């Protein structure tokens, strides 16, 4: 449990909670580790937890009827994903997959719901996060309509530095060219050229 406590000690929104709410998070949070390519959640899965990336990289994606894959969002170190399904209390709509070996922190559904009910500070965190996510999705729609690969890569890189969604990003984006291509939705060659 001390490893999870150490990880939670680095999460700004956890430290901003009042002591009682923070104690609940520390008591209930748990850690999982996942190999590259491993599925964290699949469409149709009930949401079991809000997922924080302590280390690694995740992608939120789907496959259409023709078998084409689409990446909707990346989740680098320091980000949290899956709040939409937690708030709606409905099955997950997308795949969440480890792009590289990843270490995750989970806030169980019961704890998430309790904090939503009892903590105004936590509600503000989740609302701010959902607002940023809506902005990110609008940005992704704009990016998807760009036919210029350079503009597409530049816009996606810009979204990766959103301090509300990715607070621990820092000044360097630790992605390989292949990971960036997967995130942007272009081939590795096209991404490299861009």
N, CA, C and O atoms as a DFTB+ gen file, in Angstrom:
776 C
 N C O
     1  1       0.817      -1.199       0.000
     2  2       0.000       0.000       0.000
     3  2       0.858       1.258       0.000
     4  3       0.405       2.300      -0.473
     5  1       2.082       1.193       0.516
     6  2       2.912       2.391       0.556
     7  2       3.276       2.857      -0.843
     8  3       3.426       4.059      -1.065
     9  1       3.425       1.918      -1.817
    10  2       3.715       2.311      -3.195
    11  2       2.551       3.113      -3.763
    12  3       2.773       4.113      -4.446
    13  1       1.329       2.700      -3.499
    14  2       0.149       3.432      -3.966
    15  2       0.081       4.788      -3.275
    16  3      -0.228       5.793      -3.915
    17  1       0.363       4.825      -1.992
    18  2       0.363       6.101      -1.261
    19  2       1.404       7.050      -1.833
    20  3       1.154       8.249      -1.961
    21  1       2.581       6.513      -2.182
    22  2       3.615       7.344      -2.796
    23  2       3.132       7.911      -4.130
    24  3       3.344       9.087      -4.425
    25  1       2.484       7.069      -4.929
    26  2       1.961       7.525      -6.217
    27  2       0.888       8.593      -6.026
    28  3       0.886       9.609      -6.721
    29  1      -0.018       8.362      -5.087
    30  2      -1.096       9.330      -4.839
    31  2      -0.548      10.648      -4.308
    32  3      -1.142      11.703      -4.531
    33  1       0.577      10.595      -3.608
    34  2       1.201      11.809      -3.098
    35  2       1.662      12.746      -4.197
    36  3       1.905      13.925      -3.942
    37  1       1.789      12.235      -5.433
    38  2       2.208      13.048      -6.582
    39  2       1.033      13.557      -7.406
    40  3       1.240      14.245      -8.405
    41  1      -0.203      13.232      -7.008
    42  2      -1.389      13.604      -7.787
    43  2      -1.979      14.896      -7.214
    44  3      -2.492      14.898      -6.095
    45  1      -1.907      16.000      -7.977
    46  2      -2.358      17.295      -7.442
    47  2      -3.805      17.313      -6.950
    48  3      -4.088      17.891      -5.901
    49  1      -4.726      16.688      -7.691
    50  2      -6.125      16.768      -7.261
    51  2      -6.350      15.989      -5.968
    52  3      -7.200      16.366      -5.162
    53  1      -5.599      14.909      -5.761
    54  2      -5.740      14.152      -4.508
    55  2      -5.266      15.014      -3.344
    56  3      -5.908      15.044      -2.294
    57  1      -4.153      15.710      -3.519
    58  2      -3.607      16.539      -2.443
    59  2      -4.501      17.744      -2.152
    60  3      -4.444      18.294      -1.052
    61  1      -5.328      18.168      -3.119
    62  2      -6.226      19.308      -2.919
    63  2      -7.525      18.933      -2.200
    64  3      -8.285      19.814      -1.797
    65  1      -7.780      17.641      -2.040
    66  2      -8.999      17.210      -1.353
    67  2      -8.901      17.499       0.147
    68  3      -7.803      17.539       0.701
    69  1     -10.048      17.699       0.803
    70  2     -10.012      17.828       2.261
    71  2      -9.537      16.507       2.888
    72  3      -9.656      15.449       2.270
    73  1      -9.009      16.568       4.096
    74  2      -8.398      15.369       4.706
    75  2      -9.292      14.125       4.701
    76  3      -8.799      13.029       4.433
    77  1     -10.569      14.259       4.985
    78  2     -11.445      13.080       5.020
    79  2     -11.575      12.415       3.664
    80  3     -11.488      11.192       3.556
    81  1     -11.783      13.214       2.629
    82  2     -11.906      12.674       1.270
    83  2     -10.574      12.078       0.817
    84  3     -10.547      11.027       0.177
    85  1      -9.474      12.750       1.147
    86  2      -8.153      12.242       0.773
    87  2      -7.912      10.888       1.444
    88  3      -7.362       9.978       0.824
    89  1      -8.316      10.756       2.691
    90  2      -8.132       9.486       3.402
    91  2      -8.901       8.354       2.728
    92  3      -8.419       7.223       2.668
    93  1     -10.099       8.656       2.221
    94  2     -10.890       7.646       1.509
    95  2     -10.154       7.199       0.251
    96  3     -10.087       6.003      -0.032
    97  1      -9.599       8.148      -0.508
    98  2      -8.854       7.805      -1.719
    99  2      -7.652       6.936      -1.370
   100  3      -7.422       5.913      -2.014
   101  1      -6.888       7.331      -0.364
   102  2      -5.710       6.557       0.042
   103  2      -6.100       5.151       0.501
   104  3      -5.376       4.191       0.237
   105  1      -7.221       5.026       1.177
   106  2      -7.641       3.723       1.699
   107  2      -8.108       2.773       0.588
   108  3      -7.910       1.562       0.682
   109  1      -8.727       3.324      -0.457
   110  2      -9.379       2.468      -1.448
   111  2      -8.625       2.305      -2.767
   112  3      -8.896       1.361      -3.510
   113  1      -7.698       3.188      -3.071
   114  2      -6.981       3.120      -4.351
   115  2      -6.113       1.870      -4.409
   116  3      -5.611       1.390      -3.392
   117  1      -5.951       1.359      -5.619
   118  2      -5.071       0.210      -5.817
   119  2      -4.306       0.362      -7.127
   120  3      -4.669       1.162      -7.990
   121  1      -3.253      -0.411      -7.253
   122  2      -2.343      -0.330      -8.393
   123  2      -2.431      -1.599      -9.226
   124  3      -2.612      -2.693      -8.693
   125  1      -2.299      -1.439     -10.560
   126  2      -2.137      -2.586     -11.453
   127  2      -1.001      -2.272     -12.426
   128  3      -0.661      -1.111     -12.654
   129  1      -0.428      -3.323     -12.988
   130  2       0.630      -3.177     -13.992
   131  2       0.190      -3.940     -15.241
   132  3      -0.431      -5.000     -15.162
   133  1       0.534      -3.363     -16.397
   134  2       0.076      -3.948     -17.648
   135  2       1.196      -3.942     -18.684
   136  3       1.969      -2.988     -18.776
   137  1       1.272      -5.017     -19.458
   138  2       2.271      -5.141     -20.516
   139  2       1.831      -4.359     -21.746
   140  3       0.647      -4.068     -21.918
   141  1       2.779      -4.026     -22.585
   142  2       2.497      -3.359     -23.854
   143  2       1.480      -4.189     -24.643
   144  3       1.636      -5.401     -24.797
   145  1       0.433      -3.513     -25.143
   146  2      -0.595      -4.179     -25.931
   147  2      -1.729      -4.782     -25.121
   148  3      -2.730      -5.225     -25.685
   149  1      -1.581      -4.801     -23.815
   150  2      -2.606      -5.405     -22.957
   151  2      -3.843      -4.519     -22.886
   152  3      -3.746      -3.294     -22.826
   153  1      -5.001      -5.159     -22.894
   154  2      -6.265      -4.446     -22.780
   155  2      -6.546      -4.138     -21.310
   156  3      -6.478      -5.021     -20.455
   157  1      -6.860      -2.880     -21.034
   158  2      -7.221      -2.456     -19.676
   159  2      -8.728      -2.544     -19.512
   160  3      -9.227      -2.960     -18.467
   161  1      -9.453      -2.145     -20.563
   162  2     -10.917      -2.206     -20.577
   163  2     -11.375      -2.373     -22.018
   164  3     -10.715      -1.924     -22.955
   165  1     -12.521      -3.029     -22.175
   166  2     -13.086      -3.264     -23.503
   167  2     -14.500      -2.676     -23.568
   168  3     -15.159      -2.497     -22.543
   169  1     -14.956      -2.379     -24.797
   170  2     -16.343      -1.910     -24.925
   171  2     -17.308      -2.938     -24.318
   172  3     -17.178      -4.143     -24.531
   173  1     -18.256      -2.431     -23.573
   174  2     -19.215      -3.308     -22.905
   175  2     -18.852      -3.649     -21.477
   176  3     -19.711      -4.087     -20.711
   177  1     -17.586      -3.457     -21.099
   178  2     -17.183      -3.714     -19.711
   179  2     -17.837      -2.699     -18.789
   180  3     -17.897      -1.517     -19.125
   181  1     -18.329      -3.131     -17.638
   182  2     -18.801      -2.145     -16.665
   183  2     -17.599      -1.386     -16.097
   184  3     -16.548      -1.985     -15.868
   185  1     -17.738      -0.091     -15.870
   186  2     -16.594       0.661     -15.325
   187  2     -16.345       0.262     -13.879
   188  3     -17.214       0.426     -13.023
   189  1     -15.170      -0.255     -13.616
   190  2     -14.818      -0.681     -12.257
   191  2     -14.045       0.382     -11.496
   192  3     -14.031       0.393     -10.265
   193  1     -13.380       1.303     -12.261
   194  2     -12.543       2.293     -11.590
   195  2     -12.258       3.462     -12.513
   196  3     -12.376       3.364     -13.735
   197  1     -11.872       4.590     -11.884
   198  2     -11.300       5.718     -12.604
   199  2      -9.817       5.414     -12.680
   200  3      -9.215       5.038     -11.674
   201  1      -9.216       5.568     -13.848
   202  2      -7.876       5.063     -14.102
   203  2      -6.883       6.214     -14.214
   204  3      -7.051       7.118     -15.033
   205  1      -5.850       6.167     -13.381
   206  2      -4.761       7.129     -13.435
   207  2      -3.500       6.448     -13.938
   208  3      -3.213       5.307     -13.575
   209  1      -2.752       7.150     -14.775
   210  2      -1.521       6.589     -15.334
   211  2      -0.353       7.066     -14.480
   212  3       0.072       8.217     -14.579
   213  1       0.164       6.168     -13.639
   214  2       1.325       6.491     -12.810
   215  2       2.586       6.484     -13.659
   216  3       3.486       7.299     -13.457
   217  1       2.644       5.562     -14.608
   218  2       3.773       5.489     -15.521
   219  2       3.308       4.721     -16.748
   220  3       2.506       3.794     -16.636
   221  1       3.809       5.102     -17.921
   222  2       3.450       4.409     -19.146
   223  2       2.618       5.279     -20.064
   224  3       2.660       6.507     -19.990
   225  1       1.859       4.623     -20.932
   226  2       1.041       5.310     -21.918
   227  2      -0.113       4.409     -22.307
   228  3       0.086       3.238     -22.630
   229  1      -1.324       4.955     -22.277
   230  2      -2.516       4.232     -22.704
   231  2      -3.106       4.924     -23.914
   232  3      -2.808       6.087     -24.184
   233  1      -3.954       4.194     -24.651
   234  2      -4.742       4.815     -25.707
   235  2      -6.187       4.397     -25.538
   236  3      -6.491       3.287     -25.101
   237  1      -7.070       5.318     -25.894
   238  2      -8.503       5.065     -25.914
   239  2      -8.859       4.943     -27.385
   240  3      -8.680       5.890     -28.151
   241  1      -9.364       3.775     -27.786
   242  2      -9.551       3.524     -29.207
   243  2     -10.765       2.644     -29.463
   244  3     -11.400       2.129     -28.543
   245  1     -11.063       2.491     -30.749
   246  2     -12.161       1.623     -31.177
   247  2     -11.818       1.079     -32.553
   248  3     -10.942       1.603     -33.241
   249  1     -12.512       0.034     -32.944
   250  2     -12.372      -0.554     -34.268
   251  2     -13.743      -0.486     -34.923
   252  3     -14.741      -0.901     -34.334
   253  1     -13.791       0.052     -36.175
   254  2     -15.085       0.153     -36.856
   255  2     -15.459      -1.178     -37.509
   256  3     -14.708      -2.149     -37.421
   257  1     -16.606      -1.217     -38.153
   258  2     -17.120      -2.462     -38.752
   259  2     -16.216      -3.007     -39.852
   260  3     -16.200      -4.211     -40.112
   261  1     -15.465      -2.119     -40.493
   262  2     -14.547      -2.547     -41.536
   263  2     -13.191      -2.995     -40.974
   264  3     -12.307      -3.390     -41.734
   265  1     -13.026      -2.937     -39.662
   266  2     -11.795      -3.373     -39.034
   267  2     -10.729      -2.301     -38.908
   268  3      -9.601      -2.592     -38.510
   269  1     -11.075      -1.050     -39.247
   270  2     -10.108       0.049     -39.098
   271  2     -10.102       0.523     -37.657
   272  3     -11.152       0.683     -37.036
   273  1      -8.909       0.742     -37.137
   274  2      -8.758       1.225     -35.771
   275  2      -8.685       2.743     -35.715
   276  3      -8.121       3.374     -36.609
   277  1      -9.245       3.323     -34.680
   278  2      -9.217       4.763     -34.455
   279  2      -8.779       5.020     -33.027
   280  3      -9.296       4.399     -32.098
   281  1      -7.847       5.916     -32.842
   282  2      -7.435       6.326     -31.508
   283  2      -8.092       7.663     -31.204
   284  3      -7.932       8.627     -31.953
   285  1      -8.829       7.717     -30.105
   286  2      -9.529       8.942     -29.720
   287  2      -8.700       9.807     -28.791
   288  3      -8.761      11.035     -28.854
   289  1      -7.932       9.171     -27.938
   290  2      -7.140       9.932     -26.972
   291  2      -5.981       9.074     -26.493
   292  3      -6.042       7.845     -26.488
   293  1      -4.946       9.752     -26.100
   294  2      -3.831       9.105     -25.444
   295  2      -3.857       9.507     -23.982
   296  3      -4.369      10.570     -23.632
   297  1      -3.316       8.674     -23.148
   298  2      -3.260       8.972     -21.718
   299  2      -1.834       8.729     -21.232
   300  3      -1.481       7.604     -20.878
   301  1      -1.010       9.789     -21.214
   302  2       0.362       9.642     -20.738
   303  2       0.437       9.697     -19.217
   304  3      -0.573       9.869     -18.534
   305  1       1.629       9.551     -18.713
   306  2       1.902       9.603     -17.274
   307  2       1.255      10.848     -16.663
   308  3       1.390      11.954     -17.186
   309  1       0.553      10.648     -15.553
   310  2      -0.067      11.754     -14.830
   311  2      -1.499      12.036     -15.213
   312  3      -2.151      12.867     -14.582
   313  1      -2.013      11.356     -16.245
   314  2      -3.391      11.640     -16.665
   315  2      -4.369      10.630     -16.071
   316  3      -3.986       9.562     -15.592
   317  1      -5.640      11.005     -16.119
   318  2      -6.735      10.176     -15.619
   319  2      -7.745      10.011     -16.730
   320  3      -8.072      10.973     -17.424
   321  1      -8.251       8.784     -16.907
   322  2      -9.222       8.521     -17.966
   323  2     -10.353       7.642     -17.460
   324  3     -10.236       6.949     -16.449
   325  1     -11.450       7.696     -18.200
   326  2     -12.593       6.843     -17.902
   327  2     -13.635       7.475     -17.029
   328  3     -14.538       6.788     -16.552
   329  1     -13.537       8.790     -16.801
   330  2     -14.506       9.452     -15.919
   331  2     -15.905       9.480     -16.515
   332  3     -16.889       9.464     -15.775
   333  1     -16.013       9.521     -17.851
   334  2     -17.335       9.567     -18.483
   335  2     -18.176       8.357     -18.130
   336  3     -19.334       8.492     -17.735
   337  1     -17.597       7.178     -18.271
   338  2     -18.323       5.951     -17.933
   339  2     -18.639       5.893     -16.440
   340  3     -19.682       5.375     -16.040
   341  1     -17.737       6.424     -15.623
   342  2     -17.974       6.421     -14.172
   343  2     -19.135       7.336     -13.802
   344  3     -19.958       6.985     -12.957
   345  1     -19.205       8.503     -14.428
   346  2     -20.289       9.449     -14.122
   347  2     -21.610       8.916     -14.650
   348  3     -22.629       8.992     -13.964
   349  1     -21.600       8.366     -15.885
   350  2     -22.837       7.870     -16.502
   351  2     -23.293       6.548     -15.903
   352  3     -24.456       6.171     -16.052
   353  1     -22.395       5.840     -15.229
   354  2     -22.694       4.511     -14.690
   355  2     -23.199       3.571     -15.778
   356  3     -24.175       2.843     -15.593
   357  1     -22.509       3.606     -16.916
   358  2     -22.847       2.690     -18.003
   359  2     -21.576       2.035     -18.515
   360  3     -20.465       2.445     -18.180
   361  1     -21.760       1.029     -19.319
   362  2     -20.625       0.260     -19.834
   363  2     -19.648       1.139     -20.598
   364  3     -20.017       2.162     -21.174
   365  1     -18.398       0.713     -20.588
   366  2     -17.382       1.420     -21.351
   367  2     -17.712       1.329     -22.833
   368  3     -18.207       0.308     -23.311
   369  1     -17.429       2.412     -23.555
   370  2     -17.726       2.470     -24.985
   371  2     -16.502       2.210     -25.854
   372  3     -16.637       1.972     -27.054
   373  1     -15.309       2.251     -25.263
   374  2     -14.089       2.175     -26.048
   375  2     -13.096       1.225     -25.402
   376  3     -13.207       0.874     -24.227
   377  1     -12.130       0.823     -26.202
   378  2     -11.010       0.048     -25.685
   379  2     -10.049       0.995     -24.970
   380  3      -9.853       2.130     -25.405
   381  1      -9.468       0.540     -23.902
   382  2      -8.352       1.227     -23.259
   383  2      -7.210       0.220     -23.262
   384  3      -7.301      -0.850     -22.659
   385  1      -6.121       0.589     -23.961
   386  2      -5.037      -0.357     -24.210
   387  2      -3.699       0.270     -23.807
   388  3      -3.465       1.459     -24.023
   389  1      -2.833      -0.547     -23.224
   390  2      -1.485      -0.086     -22.882
   391  2      -0.642      -0.021     -24.157
   392  3      -0.431      -1.040     -24.814
   393  1      -0.162       1.166     -24.505
   394  2       0.700       1.348     -25.673
   395  2       2.124       0.918     -25.327
   396  3       2.876       0.470     -26.192
   397  1       2.478       1.058     -24.070
   398  2       3.767       0.576     -23.571
   399  2       3.505       0.011     -22.178
   400  3       2.406       0.160     -21.644
   401  1       4.489      -0.623     -21.598
   402  2       4.342      -1.147     -20.244
   403  2       3.856      -0.010     -19.349
   404  3       4.427       1.080     -19.355
   405  1       2.798      -0.270     -18.579
   406  2       2.160       0.805     -17.811
   407  2       1.836       0.379     -16.389
   408  3       1.516      -0.776     -16.108
   409  1       1.933       1.356     -15.514
   410  2       1.604       1.189     -14.098
   411  2       0.439       2.136     -13.830
   412  3       0.551       3.339     -14.065
   413  1      -0.691       1.593     -13.331
   414  2      -1.911       2.364     -13.178
   415  2      -2.362       2.436     -11.733
   416  3      -2.103       1.538     -10.932
   417  1      -3.043       3.526     -11.422
   418  2      -3.711       3.685     -10.133
   419  2      -5.209       3.656     -10.422
   420  3      -5.676       4.279     -11.376
   421  1      -5.948       2.941      -9.605
   422  2      -7.395       2.854      -9.792
   423  2      -8.122       3.414      -8.572
   424  3      -7.798       3.089      -7.430
   425  1      -9.101       4.255      -8.841
   426  2     -10.034       4.699      -7.806
   427  2     -11.305       3.897      -8.048
   428  3     -11.982       4.126      -9.050
   429  1     -11.654       2.954      -7.156
   430  2     -12.802       2.081      -7.390
   431  2     -14.098       2.868      -7.604
   432  3     -14.271       3.974      -7.091
   433  1     -14.984       2.270      -8.367
   434  2     -16.257       2.917      -8.704
   435  2     -17.008       3.372      -7.450
   436  3     -17.513       4.493      -7.396
   437  1     -17.077       2.514      -6.465
   438  2     -17.811       2.865      -5.235
   439  2     -17.201       4.102      -4.578
   440  3     -17.932       4.963      -4.088
   441  1     -15.882       4.199      -4.562
   442  2     -15.190       5.350      -3.976
   443  2     -15.438       6.593      -4.817
   444  3     -15.716       7.664      -4.276
   445  1     -15.338       6.460      -6.135
   446  2     -15.588       7.568      -7.049
   447  2     -16.990       8.134      -6.817
   448  3     -17.166       9.346      -6.700
   449  1     -17.980       7.248      -6.752
   450  2     -19.379       7.687      -6.555
   451  2     -19.559       8.335      -5.178
   452  3     -20.261       9.337      -5.049
   453  1     -18.932       7.767      -4.162
   454  2     -19.015       8.342      -2.811
   455  2     -18.425       9.750      -2.802
   456  3     -19.008      10.670      -2.228
   457  1     -17.267       9.914      -3.439
   458  2     -16.634      11.231      -3.480
   459  2     -17.476      12.231      -4.273
   460  3     -17.556      13.402      -3.902
   461  1     -18.099      11.782      -5.355
   462  2     -18.997      12.676      -6.106
   463  2     -20.144      13.152      -5.217
   464  3     -20.526      14.321      -5.264
   465  1     -20.685      12.255      -4.415
   466  2     -21.811      12.597      -3.537
   467  2     -21.394      13.479      -2.368
   468  3     -22.140      14.373      -1.968
   469  1     -20.199      13.234      -1.813
   470  2     -19.827      13.849      -0.541
   471  2     -18.830      15.007      -0.616
   472  3     -18.722      15.783       0.333
   473  1     -18.106      15.136      -1.721
   474  2     -17.028      16.114      -1.760
   475  2     -17.211      17.121      -2.894
   476  3     -17.099      16.777      -4.071
   477  1     -17.490      18.350      -2.525
   478  2     -17.580      19.412      -3.513
   479  2     -16.270      19.601      -4.252
   480  3     -16.274      19.889      -5.449
   481  1     -15.148      19.443      -3.564
   482  2     -13.837      19.588      -4.192
   483  2     -13.643      18.520      -5.270
   484  3     -13.135      18.811      -6.353
   485  1     -14.048      17.286      -4.969
   486  2     -13.914      16.213      -5.957
   487  2     -14.838      16.457      -7.146
   488  3     -14.441      16.244      -8.292
   489  1     -16.083      16.909      -6.879
   490  2     -17.002      17.226      -7.979
   491  2     -16.390      18.268      -8.899
   492  3     -16.502      18.153     -10.120
   493  1     -15.744      19.285      -8.336
   494  2     -15.105      20.314      -9.164
   495  2     -13.970      19.727      -9.993
   496  3     -13.794      20.111     -11.149
   497  1     -13.201      18.806      -9.429
   498  2     -12.126      18.139     -10.169
   499  2     -12.716      17.388     -11.366
   500  3     -12.224      17.512     -12.487
   501  1     -13.760      16.617     -11.121
   502  2     -14.357      15.815     -12.192
   503  2     -15.011      16.710     -13.242
   504  3     -14.870      16.457     -14.439
   505  1     -15.722      17.750     -12.812
   506  2     -16.327      18.675     -13.786
   507  2     -15.270      19.369     -14.639
   508  3     -15.433      19.488     -15.854
   509  1     -14.203      19.821     -14.020
   510  2     -13.121      20.460     -14.776
   511  2     -12.510      19.468     -15.760
   512  3     -12.188      19.823     -16.894
   513  1     -12.354      18.232     -15.320
   514  2     -11.781      17.203     -16.180
   515  2     -12.705      16.918     -17.364
   516  3     -12.245      16.814     -18.502
   517  1     -14.007      16.793     -17.098
   518  2     -14.966      16.555     -18.180
   519  2     -14.993      17.726     -19.159
   520  3     -15.104      17.522     -20.368
   521  1     -14.894      18.951     -18.641
   522  2     -14.871      20.125     -19.511
   523  2     -13.641      20.100     -20.420
   524  3     -13.744      20.380     -21.614
   525  1     -12.490      19.769     -19.861
   526  2     -11.278      19.666     -20.673
   527  2     -11.413      18.556     -21.711
   528  3     -10.974      18.705     -22.851
   529  1     -12.022      17.446     -21.310
   530  2     -12.202      16.319     -22.235
   531  2     -13.108      16.724     -23.404
   532  3     -12.834      16.352     -24.545
   533  1     -14.169      17.472     -23.143
   534  2     -15.035      17.955     -24.231
   535  2     -14.224      18.829     -25.190
   536  3     -14.331      18.684     -26.408
   537  1     -13.419      19.732     -24.641
   538  2     -12.560      20.561     -25.486
   539  2     -11.602      19.720     -26.306
   540  3     -11.363      20.011     -27.478
   541  1     -11.053      18.679     -25.698
   542  2     -10.132      17.791     -26.403
   543  2     -10.851      17.078     -27.545
   544  3     -10.297      16.937     -28.635
   545  1     -12.071      16.632     -27.302
   546  2     -12.815      15.925     -28.350
   547  2     -13.155      16.849     -29.510
   548  3     -13.101      16.432     -30.667
   549  1     -13.503      18.091     -29.219
   550  2     -13.754      19.057     -30.288
   551  2     -12.475      19.289     -31.083
   552  3     -12.501      19.343     -32.313
   553  1     -11.368      19.423     -30.380
   554  2     -10.067      19.589     -31.039
   555  2      -9.761      18.376     -31.922
   556  3      -9.246      18.529     -33.029
   557  1     -10.072      17.188     -31.440
   558  2      -9.811      15.984     -32.225
   559  2     -10.678      15.941     -33.480
   560  3     -10.233      15.474     -34.529
   561  1     -11.902      16.422     -33.375
   562  2     -12.752      16.497     -34.568
   563  2     -12.120      17.425     -35.595
   564  3     -12.092      17.121     -36.788
   565  1     -11.619      18.550     -35.127
   566  2     -10.944      19.485     -36.031
   567  2      -9.705      18.842     -36.639
   568  3      -9.464      18.976     -37.838
   569  1      -8.922      18.148     -35.829
   570  2      -7.713      17.481     -36.306
   571  2      -8.069      16.428     -37.356
   572  3      -7.393      16.307     -38.378
   573  1      -9.128      15.674     -37.099
   574  2      -9.555      14.636     -38.032
   575  2      -9.953      15.172     -39.388
   576  3      -9.888      14.454     -40.386
   577  1     -10.359      16.410     -39.434
   578  2     -10.754      17.025     -40.699
   579  2      -9.582      17.665     -41.427
   580  3      -9.724      18.102     -42.569
   581  1      -8.435      17.721     -40.779
   582  2      -7.258      18.299     -41.422
   583  2      -6.647      17.264     -42.358
   584  3      -6.370      16.136     -41.951
   585  1      -6.442      17.645     -43.587
   586  2      -5.841      16.725     -44.548
   587  2      -4.337      16.948     -44.667
   588  3      -3.642      16.180     -45.332
   589  1      -3.840      17.993     -44.027
   590  2      -2.411      18.292     -44.035
   591  2      -1.765      17.554     -42.865
   592  3      -2.026      17.897     -41.712
   593  1      -0.922      16.542     -43.134
   594  2      -0.317      15.773     -42.038
   595  2       0.486      16.621     -41.058
   596  3       0.474      16.346     -39.858
   597  1       1.183      17.645     -41.545
   598  2       1.976      18.491     -40.652
   599  2       1.059      19.186     -39.653
   600  3       1.349      19.208     -38.456
   601  1      -0.044      19.754     -40.132
   602  2      -0.992      20.432     -39.244
   603  2      -1.618      19.438     -38.281
   604  3      -1.837      19.748     -37.110
   605  1      -1.904      18.251     -38.774
   606  2      -2.529      17.234     -37.931
   607  2      -1.608      16.821     -36.784
   608  3      -2.039      16.739     -35.634
   609  1      -0.333      16.559     -37.104
   610  2       0.631      16.176     -36.070
   611  2       0.841      17.331     -35.093
   612  3       0.887      17.123     -33.880
   613  1       0.968      18.549     -35.624
   614  2       1.184      19.714     -34.749
   615  2       0.015      19.921     -33.802
   616  3       0.228      20.182     -32.618
   617  1      -1.209      19.812     -34.288
   618  2      -2.383      20.008     -33.429
   619  2      -2.468      18.930     -32.354
   620  3      -2.787      19.224     -31.202
   621  1      -2.182      17.682     -32.727
   622  2      -2.238      16.600     -31.745
   623  2      -1.151      16.767     -30.696
   624  3      -1.389      16.524     -29.513
   625  1       0.041      17.179     -31.117
   626  2       1.106      17.427     -30.150
   627  2       0.706      18.542     -29.193
   628  3       0.993      18.467     -27.998
   629  1       0.048      19.571     -29.707
   630  2      -0.416      20.667     -28.855
   631  2      -1.394      20.195     -27.798
   632  3      -1.340      20.658     -26.659
   633  1      -2.293      19.277     -28.154
   634  2      -3.258      18.785     -27.170
   635  2      -2.589      17.959     -26.080
   636  3      -3.103      17.858     -24.966
   637  1      -1.439      17.368     -26.406
   638  2      -0.733      16.531     -25.425
   639  2      -0.184      17.340     -24.252
   640  3       0.165      16.776     -23.215
   641  1      -0.107      18.648     -24.414
   642  2       0.452      19.485     -23.353
   643  2      -0.619      20.247     -22.581
   644  3      -0.329      21.263     -21.949
   645  1      -1.867      19.753     -22.632
   646  2      -2.958      20.350     -21.860
   647  2      -2.677      20.096     -20.379
   648  3      -2.707      18.945     -19.945
   649  1      -2.404      21.148     -19.589
   650  2      -2.008      20.935     -18.196
   651  2      -3.124      20.365     -17.319
   652  3      -2.838      19.762     -16.285
   653  1      -4.380      20.542     -17.707
   654  2      -5.477      20.001     -16.903
   655  2      -5.615      18.491     -17.099
   656  3      -5.859      17.763     -16.136
   657  1      -5.461      18.018     -18.330
   658  2      -5.603      16.589     -18.590
   659  2      -4.295      15.823     -18.382
   660  3      -4.315      14.653     -18.000
   661  1      -3.159      16.481     -18.634
   662  2      -1.873      15.822     -18.552
   663  2      -0.925      16.645     -17.687
   664  3       0.048      17.201     -18.198
   665  1      -1.193      16.730     -16.386
   666  2      -0.445      17.645     -15.517
   667  2       1.033      17.311     -15.334
   668  3       1.814      18.180     -14.947
   669  1       1.422      16.092     -15.600
   670  2       2.822      15.719     -15.377
   671  2       3.604      15.596     -16.678
   672  3       4.681      15.000     -16.703
   673  1       3.066      16.157     -17.757
   674  2       3.709      16.007     -19.057
   675  2       5.100      16.625     -19.070
   676  3       6.031      16.013     -19.595
   677  1       5.268      17.792     -18.522
   678  2       6.575      18.446     -18.561
   679  2       6.854      19.021     -19.936
   680  3       5.939      19.190     -20.742
   681  1       8.110      19.321     -20.203
   682  2       8.497      19.977     -21.452
   683  2       8.843      18.991     -22.562
   684  3       9.028      19.397     -23.710
   685  1       8.932      17.713     -22.241
   686  2       9.321      16.709     -23.227
   687  2       8.209      15.675     -23.351
   688  3       7.688      15.191     -22.346
   689  1       7.850      15.341     -24.579
   690  2       6.836      14.322     -24.841
   691  2       7.544      12.996     -25.083
   692  3       8.141      12.803     -26.142
   693  1       7.487      12.082     -24.125
   694  2       8.241      10.836     -24.251
   695  2       7.512       9.796     -25.099
   696  3       7.063       8.773     -24.581
   697  1       7.393      10.058     -26.401
   698  2       6.732       9.134     -27.317
   699  2       7.697       8.731     -28.424
   700  3       8.498       9.541     -28.890
   701  1       7.612       7.482     -28.835
   702  2       8.354       7.069     -30.022
   703  2       7.582       7.548     -31.252
   704  3       6.418       7.937     -31.149
   705  1       8.224       7.517     -32.393
   706  2       7.538       7.921     -33.619
   707  2       6.344       7.007     -33.891
   708  3       5.300       7.474     -34.349
   709  1       6.487       5.723     -33.617
   710  2       5.386       4.783     -33.810
   711  2       4.221       5.069     -32.879
   712  3       3.064       5.005     -33.294
   713  1       4.515       5.386     -31.616
   714  2       3.452       5.719     -30.666
   715  2       2.737       6.993     -31.077
   716  3       1.512       7.078     -30.991
   717  1       3.510       7.999     -31.530
   718  2       2.900       9.242     -31.991
   719  2       2.021       8.988     -33.208
   720  3       0.922       9.537     -33.299
   721  1       2.484       8.169     -34.141
   722  2       1.693       7.843     -35.333
   723  2       0.378       7.179     -34.943
   724  3      -0.676       7.479     -35.504
   725  1       0.455       6.277     -33.979
   726  2      -0.750       5.591     -33.515
   727  2      -1.725       6.576     -32.887
   728  3      -2.934       6.483     -33.098
   729  1      -1.196       7.513     -32.120
   730  2      -2.012       8.514     -31.440
   731  2      -2.657       9.468     -32.451
   732  3      -3.824       9.833     -32.306
   733  1      -1.894       9.870     -33.475
   734  2      -2.384      10.830     -34.458
   735  2      -3.307      10.169     -35.476
   736  3      -4.181      10.823     -36.045
   737  1      -3.111       8.868     -35.707
   738  2      -3.942       8.183     -36.684
   739  2      -3.391       8.260     -38.098
   740  3      -4.145       8.219     -39.070
   741  1      -2.069       8.371     -38.210
   742  2      -1.398       8.377     -39.504
   743  2      -0.374       7.246     -39.518
   744  3      -0.063       6.672     -38.474
   745  1       0.145       6.931     -40.694
   746  2       1.200       5.933     -40.756
   747  2       2.458       6.501     -40.110
   748  3       2.596       7.715     -39.961
   749  1       3.370       5.616     -39.729
   750  2       4.611       6.075     -39.112
   751  2       5.428       6.897     -40.117
   752  3       6.052       7.888     -39.740
   753  1       5.426       6.492     -41.385
   754  2       6.169       7.219     -42.397
   755  2       5.601       8.630     -42.583
   756  3       6.351       9.603     -42.660
   757  1       4.291       8.729     -42.654
   758  2       3.647      10.037     -42.835
   759  2       3.890      10.919     -41.609
   760  3       4.143      12.117     -41.739
   761  1       3.812      10.323     -40.427
   762  2       4.074      11.081     -39.193
   763  2       5.514      11.550     -39.156
   764  3       5.778      12.696     -38.794
   765  1       6.456      10.681     -39.524
   766  2       7.861      11.052     -39.549
   767  2       8.138      12.185     -40.518
   768  3       8.899      13.100     -40.207
   769  1       7.530      12.130     -41.682
   770  2       7.708      13.179     -42.667
   771  2       7.128      14.497     -42.168
   772  3       7.691      15.563     -42.416
   773  1       6.006      14.420     -41.467
   774  2       5.370      15.628     -40.924
   775  2       6.239      16.237     -39.837
   776  3       5.876      17.261     -39.257
